[in-house]
Amino acid sequence: MLKCIPLLLLLAFSPLISSAQVTLDKAKSAAQAGGIDVNSAANAILGKLTPALGLSAAQKPNVLTAVTGFLKDKSGIMGLLNTDKAAYTSKLTGLQNGLFGKLKGILSLAQYTKFLGLKPKAADAANVLTQLFY
């Protein structure tokens, strides 16, 4: 009977142990992504760009795709920010050039000019557009 008690305790606490592992896995993936929740950030950026630039219904999905791709790629290099800032800056510049090139093809010249004017003066965590420029 005494041999069954540890087994019963293990069975009773198994769900707690497995949920702790799931939480740990989520924390690791957020850390690897540099804390960027790509989908919510992309939607927040689109929500800010749509009224500011007057995006049409046809432009919205294309802008969302371009921004989402950029944020996914950026999340892949976020680790360099702490280890090799020069490499991070170089890679971010390349990613930004790719994003801005795509946006030039999606937006009108007036919209693209407005977009560049939306750049925050400094990195500001409260402004979602910071993710695109810094």
Phi, psi and omega in degrees: 000320180295333179287337181280335184298312178299324179294317178296321177296318179297316179295324181291326183263001180302314179299324179293320180293317182290324178290328176295323178294320179297317178298318178297317179297320178295319180295319178296316181292325176293321179293320179293327180276008179069022179080008181267121169271097191304311185294315181290324178295318180296318178293323178294320178296315178298321178298329179276323182286326185303306179286326183294324183255352183065048182295139177277168179298328179286330182280327186306308182295327179290319177294317179299318179297316180296316181292318179298315178299317178299313182294323177296315179294320179296321180297334178288340181252001184300331178298331180291338182302326181268338186254324184211086186297326181295316178294320178300312181299317180297312181292322179297320178299318177296317178296318179296319178300320177295315179297311183295325176297318178295318181294327177299326179282338183266318186268157171285168180300318179295318179295318180295319177297318177297318180302312180297329177289345179277356181301126177296147182295330178213164178299124184224113183298336181283342181258115184296335180292345175304326180300333181275332188252341183230000000 
